Every structure is written in structure tokens, then in C-alpha cells.
Amino acid sequence: MKEIRNVAIIAHVDHGKTTLVDKLLRMSGTFRENENVRERVMDSNDIERERGITILAKTTAIDYKNVRINILDTPGHADFGGEVERIMNMVDGVILVVDAYEGTMPQTRFVLKKALEASVTPIVVVNKIDKPTARPTEAIDEVLDLFIELGADEEQLDFPVIYASALSGTSSFDADISTQEETMAPILDTIINYIPAPKVELEGGLQFQPALLDYNDFVGRIGIGRVKRGCMKLGEMVTCVRRDGSTKNFRIAKIFGFLGLKRIEVDTASAGDIVAIAGLPDIEVGETICTMGKEEALPLLRIDEPTLQMTFGANSSPFVGREGKIVTARKIEERLFKETERDVSLKIEPNDNESFLVSGRGELHLSILIENMRREGFELEVSKPRVIKKEIDGVVCEPYEELQIDVPEEYVGSVIEALGKREGTMENMSSHDNQVRLLYTIPSRGLIGFTTEFMTMTKGYGIMNHTYKEYRKMAGTTVGERTLGVLVSMENGKATAYALGGLEDRGTMFIEPGADVYEGMIVGEHTHNNDLAVNVVKGKNLTNTRSAGKDHTVVLKRPRKMSLEVCLDYINNDELVEVTPLNFRLRKRILNTEMRKKQNVRK
């Protein structure tokens, strides 16, 4: 039987996990000589590749020196943190990747805490060693401080360190850049020598626990996990012990092993193997698959509760069906429920009039779902994200986050002032080379809509990271509401340069001349805190022939471009974002200008 090592790669966003896995796969000879393989091969989804983030954990395996190394590439973003926690149950060791310049960041702390709690063996890789600004010695000091702060025991503190540049494919055991060699052998050798082989119990009945889910149209839902005890065979009848303690018998229809980027169908799997199984259509994370008659459930895995929710509905604007091909509520419902087949943290409930309440782990989690649906041809309208409140001991509580901000000194004052208005509490402040690091505890509500304001305030030089902390008593009532009003179209038609030119001193425009608009659509931001109904389709009244060409001389400021996240952050509770494959439009819930005025008077 081949020796096995099970490891997870953990790190803060953008510290180079996926690039490192990429190089380990290439340099271990997993791909054939003539195989055409693209960069960051583990990021299989288009959005992952565009944004350079890992959204879903990926499993791969390499054979090196006759040892099978199963590697799990984990997400680095806080919204997908629940996966990291569950993955720790499948592995015996972790590779903590730290950027040689940035050092430890909020997510480094979060993922390392999960690893130490699970008592797995750590290896530290200081990545991006070839950056001109690299400071590997300080980075390692920060890592050591973090280990001590998180209560690591002596064995965990005695971690090996490898210095590498995943992008260039070089590594060595020395911080001196001249010792770097074009090989990943130091990392692979350290995995084999340092991370323990899984403790294997072949005797006794089967115990297998899915920690991740996947789905495909041929075999349905797939549970990915590690065989804790015993063996499983293809076609065998087994029992699933549900999360509530009930049981269900089923036949194992498929067993998949992993090698490189491929899933390989196998006939058997034994203790220590990481495999995927199909056969039970509603298999859930944390259930235990056992030998029939020997039902012994493993401890349940914790699934992170959603903290944010928003309404997804069928598009009800006058432009419905113009740009997308899937517009009905039934199709949207089907697609949302299909997403829950593989995403454990997502919850869907039907809401009133053709809409659905979608709850998730954060803005990124939900905006990636919207982006995927948009690319598949869906048209939908979505509401402003709002936090999920809970009652704890009779007190209404809301989620709080730990926020870390790095900004140049000159912007510190305005950032502190803005966070104060959003009920943030400063925990710590330190400065290094004209850069200031602020640590805050802030309600999740206070972060909705803050990213855009923060980027404008720091002229794009600020870096912001946050991670869920806990539920606490509700903060002030108006946290996170937009302070300025909007310019709302009162007519249907095409926007004219003449009309937009006349409105420029009223605020900032979101549209260009020639854009199609409808009554109730938001076309710009007002300079004051009230909404203003405006006519953007008005043409110039021509009085004589000489003025006919005058319209073309209007020089307009460039309109503000809005990405999906910016739109979601921007809107207030009486507004929606219309999402189509081609456009994002902001609109009022009540499109008719007169009805909206009456509603506001009632308020």
C-alpha cells in the first residue's frame, strides 16, 4: 500500500496559495511533458481566474518519491472560512503561506487559528521572497508571534520554514535570495519528512465523513471527505447516519480518487484516503457513512451560520427580457436550489411576489452567486444586503467583524472619522514606514457600503481586510445608510447630452448620452441628501438653423462606473439593483414618480 500524506494549503487572500499548488503539480511530474496546462490551474472557475481568488476548496493529489500527497487548496477570503474549518478534519498537516512583505494578515490569523485548534502539524512557506520589498526575517517573527498569541504548543512552535517564490518556481531553506533554486523539492521533502502519515484504522467498520460537497448532472450530489476507518467498496450497501441521528441505507454508486486535476474512478478506498462518493442524492456535510449494522457516528462538523441576506427576484423593470434569456421566477428558484447542492453555507427561502430570501456568509459570497447567474443568461433584481439579527438571552444581537486597515499616514484622520460614524471601535494602531495599521471591531452593517467610500477616501492606496468575529448587542440604528440622495429619471427614452449637461451641477451622473432609461431608474447621485426626479431625455428646442449643431458641443464629465459590488453597497432599502448579462442598473422599488412621492409623504 502506497504511503499517504494529507495536507491543506492555507493563507491570507493573494499570498500565493494557488500559484504554489500550481508549481508543486508541475514540478512533481504530475502533468505529461506534452500536456497543455494554463497558469493557476486550480482556479477552474472564470471568476476565480479574473479576480485571482479561490472561491471553493479544491482537492488534488501528486505522487512524489512513491508517496501520494493529497493537497487541499483552501479559500483565503473570510466569506468562505467555514470550508477551511471543515478541511482541517481531513488533513494531518498544513502549509501556511505568508507573503514576505505583507507578513501576517487578518486571514492568516483566522486560518492558522483553525489549524491549531485542529492540532495539525504546520509548515511555514515564506512566499514572494524575490519581491524587492521582501522582509522575510520580520515576516517569520510575525508568524512566530502569531503562533504564540494563538496558544500553539511547543511541538507546533518548532515549525520548519521554507523560503520560496511560487511565481518563479524557486525555493530553498535559507532567507538569502541567492540560495534560491528552480525546484519545489524542499517543500515536497518537508511534507514527506515532517507531516505525519494518517493514523490508519483498517479494522472495525467503515467511517467516512463528507466535509465538502460537489455536484454534477450525471451522478447528482457528491460528498468529499476522508475515510476515517475501515474500507469502502464500489456497489457496497452502507448506512448514512444523518445530522439529526436518523439513518438511511444506500448503495455506493461511484468512488472518485484524485490525481493532478483529474478525478479517477476507483473501486475501493481505505482509511486515510481522501475520496469523493456518489449514491445518496441528499448527502450532507458532517454526516457519517458507516458499514451496515455498525452505525457509529463521528462528531458533527460545524457549518457556519449565514450572517447576511438579500432578496433575489424576477426582473420587474420595463426592460425585462431585453438582455437576458432566463427571466422567470421558477428558473431563478431552480438555479438557487441547485447552488445549495454544493454550497453548504447558502440558505434559500421563498419570499413574497416571485422573490427569494438568500442568506450567505457575506457580500462576496452572495455577489459571486449573482455574477455566476448573470453570466449564465439570468435577469434578476436584488435588494440591499442586510445582516441577520439573532436574539441571544433576550437581547437583539448582530454580527461583528474584526477589521484591519493599512493606509498611508495622510489618510488616517478621515478613515478614523468614517469608522467612528459606523460604530467601529479602535483596538490598536501602529505605524511602520509612513504606513499606519488600524485594528477595529465593527458591526457587519457598518461595512456594507464602506469599501467604495474607503477607496475614494484613500485614493486607492488603502488596504482593507475583515473577518467575522462574533454576535454582539445591536449598535446604533442608522449604521451603513447612504447619506446622499439620488437623481431619478422621471421619463422613459434615451438620455441626451443636452439634458445631462444641464444636470451636471446637481450631482454625479451614472449614465452616458444615448443610454436607455426608464421612469424610476437611478441615473446619478444628488449633491444633497434628498432624492430628485429629473428629466434626462429632454432634447434642445431648435429655434433656427444655426443652432442645429450646437447640441454636439456639450462636454460632459465622465460618468461614474459601477461594478456589481459597488451597486450592492450603494443602494438604500427602498432601491434595487437590476442585474442582466449586459448591465447593472440601479432603480427605485416604486418606479412611478407620483406613487413614490405619496409613499414618502406617508413615511
C-alpha positions, -999 to 999 in steps of 0.1 A, spaced: 0 0 0 13 34 -10 22 59 18 -1 89 21 2 125 33 -28 147 36 -21 185 37 -41 217 33 -26 249 20 -38 279 40 -31 317 37 -45 352 35 -61 363 2 -35 367 -25 -4 354 -6 1 328 -34 -16 295 -23 -30 286 -57 2 295 -76 22 274 -51 -1 243 -57 4 250 -94 41 247 -92 40 217 -69 19 199 -95 42 209 -124 75 201 -106 64 167 -92 59 154 -128 21 151 -124 15 165 -159 28 148 -190 55 166 -210 31 175 -238 2 184 -217 -11 219 -222 -17 234 -188 -26 270 -181 -14 292 -151 -31 289 -117 -46 256 -129 -65 250 -96 -87 281 -102 -111 265 -125 -140 290 -124 -138 321 -147 -145 345 -118 -117 328 -97 -93 334 -125 -104 370 -131 -103 381 -95 -73 359 -85 -91 344 -56 -101 308 -46 -138 305 -40 -143 268 -34 -118 244 -19 -101 222 -45 -87 187 -40 -57 174 -59 -30 148 -54 6 143 -65 29 113 -64 64 121 -52 91 96 -42 65 69 -41 43 89 -16 8 100 -25 4 136 -13 -33 148 -12 -34 186 -13 -64 208 -5 -62 243 -18 -84 263 5 -102 297 1 -84 327 17 -114 350 20 -134 353 52 -167 346 35 -155 311 27 -139 304 61 -163 276 71 -147 254 44 -112 259 60 -125 247 93 -141 216 79 -110 208 58 -88 207 89 -108 175 97 -95 158 66 -57 166 69 -28 159 92 -8 189 83 -10 225 68 13 246 47 9 282 60 19 305 31 29 341 42 38 370 19 74 380 25 64 417 25 29 418 40 36 393 68 7 381 88 -28 395 79 -63 390 94 -70 359 73 -36 344 82 -47 347 118 -81 332 111 -69 302 91 -40 295 115 -63 296 145 -85 269 128 -54 248 121 -40 250 156 -74 242 171 -75 210 150 -39 201 162 -25 196 128 12 199 120 23 232 105 49 240 79 56 277 70 64 289 35 75 325 31 64 333 -4 73 361 -28 109 362 -15 120 378 -48 100 409 -42 123 440 -39 104 449 -7 106 414 8 114 413 46 115 376 53 130 378 88 104 402 101 77 381 84 89 350 103 90 370 136 54 380 130 44 344 123 61 332 155 43 359 175 10 349 160 17 312 169 24 322 205 -6 345 206 -29 317 194 -16 294 221 5 269 200 22 242 220 60 236 219 57 210 191 37 233 169 62 262 176 90 241 162 78 245 126 102 242 96 104 273 73 110 273 35 115 304 15 101 304 -20 89 323 -50 59 304 -62 57 326 -93 93 318 -104 91 282 -91 121 286 -68 126 276 -32 153 270 -5 157 266 32 176 299 35 162 335 36 192 346 14 178 351 -21 210 339 -38 203 303 -24 170 300 -44 170 271 -68 145 263 -95 128 234 -77 100 228 -52 118 198 -37 124 215 -3 86 219 2 78 183 -11 106 168 10 95 187 41 59 174 36 71 138 35 95 141 63 76 163 87 39 158 83 27 125 98 10 98 78 -27 95 86 -34 73 116 -50 43 99 -76 20 115 -83 -7 89 -102 -29 114 -137 -21 126 -165 -8 104 -163 19 78 -164 55 89 -164 82 62 -175 118 68 -181 143 39 -165 177 47 -172 193 13 -199 189 -13 -198 190 -51 -225 183 -77 -227 172 -113 -256 165 -135 -247 128 -141 -244 115 -106 -260 143 -85 -246 154 -52 -211 142 -43 -196 141 -8 -158 147 -5 -141 136 27 -115 113 43 -121 77 51 -115 77 89 -117 39 94 -122 7 75 -127 3 38 -154 11 13 -161 -7 -20 -180 3 -51 -215 -10 -51 -215 -18 -14 -246 -11 7 -239 13 35 -257 33 61 -257 71 64 -261 85 100 -278 118 95 -271 150 114 -303 145 134 -293 109 143 -317 91 119 -303 66 94 -307 58 57 -293 29 37 -279 34 2 -256 18 -24 -222 35 -32 -227 43 -69 -192 59 -76 -160 64 -57 -136 90 -71 -99 94 -62 -78 125 -71 -46 128 -91 -34 160 -106 -65 178 -120 -84 146 -127 -109 127 -107 -102 90 -112 -129 64 -107 -117 38 -82 -132 5 -69 -121 7 -32 -109 33 -7 -94 26 27 -86 46 59 -65 77 52 -77 82 16 -94 114 6 -121 105 -19 -155 116 -33 -185 94 -32 -219 95 -50 -251 74 -45 -270 93 -19 -289 123 -36 -292 144 -4 -259 136 13 -249 164 37 -217 177 52 -209 162 86 -230 130 82 -212 97 88 -213 68 62 -209 35 81 -209 -2 75 -245 -15 77 -252 -28 113 -222 -9 127 -236 26 129 -211 47 148 -214 84 141 -184 107 141 -187 141 159 -207 165 138 -188 191 117 -198 228 124 -214 246 95 -210 284 97 -243 301 100 -251 328 74 -247 364 86 -261 384 56 -292 381 35 -307 397 4 -338 393 -18 -334 378 -53 -364 383 -75 -375 381 -112 -367 413 -130 -398 436 -130 -383 466 -148 -397 478 -182 -366 464 -199 -373 428 -187 -362 402 -213 -342 426 -235 -307 413 -225 -311 380 -207 -328 348 -219 -338 334 -184 -363 357 -167 -389 336 -148 -390 333 -111 -393 295 -115 -360 293 -133 -343 315 -107 -357 293 -79 -343 262 -97 -309 278 -101 -307 289 -65 -317 255 -51 -291 239 -74 -264 262 -59 -274 248 -24 -264 213 -36 -228 222 -34 -227 253 -11 -235 244 25 -234 280 38 -262 291 14 -298 291 26 -328 298 3 -364 306 15 -393 317 -7 -404 353 -2 -434 372 -14 -442 381 -50 -418 360 -71 -388 366 -49 -365 346 -26 -346 353 6 -310 342 0 -287 341 31 -250 337 29 -217 344 46 -210 379 33 -212 403 4 -185 385 -16 -203 351 -12 -236 365 -25 -222 387 -52 -202 358 -67 -235 338 -70 -252 368 -87 -222 372 -111 -224 335 -120 -261 337 -127 -257 368 -148 -231 351 -170 -255 321 -174 -280 345 -190 -303 353 -160 -320 386 -154 -329 393 -118 -333 422 -93 -316 421 -59 -321 441 -28 -295 458 -5 -277 431 17 -288 432 53 -274 415 83 -292 386 100 -301 395 136 -303 370 164 -319 370 198 -294 358 224 -306 357 261 -334 381 252 -311 407 237 -312 415 199 -277 409 185 -260 414 152 -227 400 137 -195 420 144 -162 418 124 -126 423 130 -113 449 106 -77 456 97 -68 487 77 -34 497 62 -32 533 49 -6 560 42 -4 584 72 -21 613 55 -54 595 52 -56 582 88 -78 610 101 -105 607 76 -106 568 79 -109 571 117 -137 596 114 -156 575 89 -153 544 110 -165 563 141 -197 572 123 -201 535 115 -199 524 152 -164 510 148 -142 506 180 -105 510 176 -85 482 192 -50 490 181 -29 514 160 7 510 148 28 527 122 57 515 100 75 534 72 48 561 67 21 533 67 -4 530 95 -22 498 106 -55 502 123 -74 473 141 -111 478 146 -141 458 158 -171 469 138 -207 458 132 -210 439 98 -237 465 90 -211 492 93 -190 476 65 -219 475 40 -211 503 15 -178 512 32 -155 498 5 -163 524 -21 -161 552 4 -128 539 17 -112 536 -18 -122 572 -27 -110 585 7 -76 569 4 -73 574 -34 -70 537 -38 -39 534 -16 -57 518 14 -59 481 20 -89 467 40 -94 432 53 -121 419 76 -132 386 92 -163 376 111 -158 378 149 -190 371 169 -226 382 176 -229 412 199 -257 436 210 -271 458 182 -253 490 176 -270 524 165 -299 522 141 -286 542 111 -253 524 106 -244 519 69 -271 540 53 -261 562 24 -261 599 33 -266 615 -2 -298 613 -23 -301 602 -59 -312 616 -93 -341 595 -105 -354 596 -141 -390 607 -145 -393 597 -182 -387 567 -205 -364 571 -235 -327 577 -244 -306 601 -223 -294 632 -243 -262 651 -239 -282 683 -236 -302 671 -206 -272 656 -189 -252 687 -194 -279 708 -177 -279 684 -147 -242 682 -140 -242 708 -113 -269 688 -95 -247 658 -89 -226 630 -104 -240 610 -134 -240 572 -137 -251 571 -174 -238 584 -207 -257 601 -235 -276 575 -256 -282 552 -226 -318 538 -224 -336 549 -193 -370 543 -177 -391 561 -151 -378 552 -116 -343 543 -128 -314 560 -108 -293 580 -132 -269 598 -108 -261 609 -72 -276 641 -59 -253 667 -42 -278 669 -13 -294 643 10 -328 642 -8 -338 624 -40 -346 644 -70 -367 634 -100 -350 646 -132 -357 646 -170 -326 631 -188 -343 625 -222 -351 662 -229 -338 675 -262 -329 711 -271 -357 731 -287 -342 742 -321 -351 779 -328 -332 784 -361 -309 765 -384 -277 780 -370 -283 763 -336 -289 729 -350 -254 716 -345 -249 733 -311 -260 701 -292 -228 684 -302 -206 709 -283 -217 698 -248 -186 685 -230 -197 662 -202 -177 648 -172 -171 611 -173 -199 591 -156 -192 571 -125 -187 534 -135 -204 510 -110 -193 473 -105 -218 448 -90 -203 451 -55 -203 489 -57 -240 488 -68 -249 465 -39 -230 487 -14 -246 519 -28 -283 513 -28 -306 520 2 -335 499 14 -361 515 -10 -339 507 -40 -329 476 -61 -301 466 -85 -314 452 -118 -288 426 -130 -287 414 -166 -260 397 -187 -250 431 -201 -258 457 -175 -263 467 -138 -289 493 -134 -299 510 -101 -337 517 -96 -363 526 -71 -386 498 -58 -416 520 -67 -409 532 -103 -438 557 -107 -427 592 -96 -462 602 -82 -467 570 -62 -432 573 -48 -439 609 -36 -471 597 -19 -452 569 -2 -426 593 11 -452 617 24 -468 587 43 -434 579 58 
